[in-house]
């Protein structure tokens, strides 16, 4: 049997395999370069970017939990200009799809970000984080209101021709409604889930363990929730779905493919095992070979109910 085919096309983004890094867990890529050849991955999703540099939240801003971690880093980043000058040249030297994750606190900020990214070379797509607070709506997250999710997606769609991924928040009643809303607004792909709002308390001091009080829960603890939401979304939309949430190894990744994900992102696992992403690529290759499956597409959406 010939070597199995892991290549996928996700909303116009061609990848040699369906393994991506999750934004915020892989820095700007270069931090992991000494550990393995980054070009072996399907795509790198870069740490969330804003128009201007952001300092993030005060420490402590990460807490280990049972089966995962809480983070309230606050989307600290160097800003778009510094990224383009200091980080992008390295990424352009790699043979891997580079996707920029962006965020803003107003629809206008999102639109300006995507418009300026359009002028950068070497960008395969944009991932829009709609889990951020909309300051003009009293802090309500863009991704929890179908109408606002539609508006921000439409604004970005109108300013860029790049493939557009919208990353969905799990902190909603019905993920399918939000997924359909951003699809209608012009999204090429949806990725889900982002972190789940949670908290931890120090019983000795009776204070929150995070300076921000609440943070985002990620890691293996959220995988069953992520899997269910990816399944719901895949049934609700016609566009490709990227699965995110608690993926540690190839077996985890395969669960997401089986319920309908076209690609997956590896996040918290990178903190435990910096080689997790490339090991998942190797594990998928081995699984297909062992089961006489010639193409990963034969696994995608193969759930038997």
Secondary structure, 3 states (H helix, E strand, C coil): CCCCECCEEECCEEECCCEEECCCCCCCCHHHCCCCCHHHCCEEEEEEECCCCECCCCCCCEEEECCEEEECCCCCECCHHHHHHHHHHHHHCCCCEEEEEECCCCHHHHHHHHHHHCCCCCCCEEEEECCCEEHHHCCEEHHHCHHHHHHHHHHHHCCCCCEEEEECCCCCCCHHHHHHHHHHCCCCEEEECCCEEEECEECCCCEECCCCCEEEEECHHHHHHHHHHHHHHHHHCCCEEEEECCCCCHHHHHHHHHCCCCEEEECCHHHHCCCHHHHHHHHHHHHHHHCCCCEHHHCCCCCCC
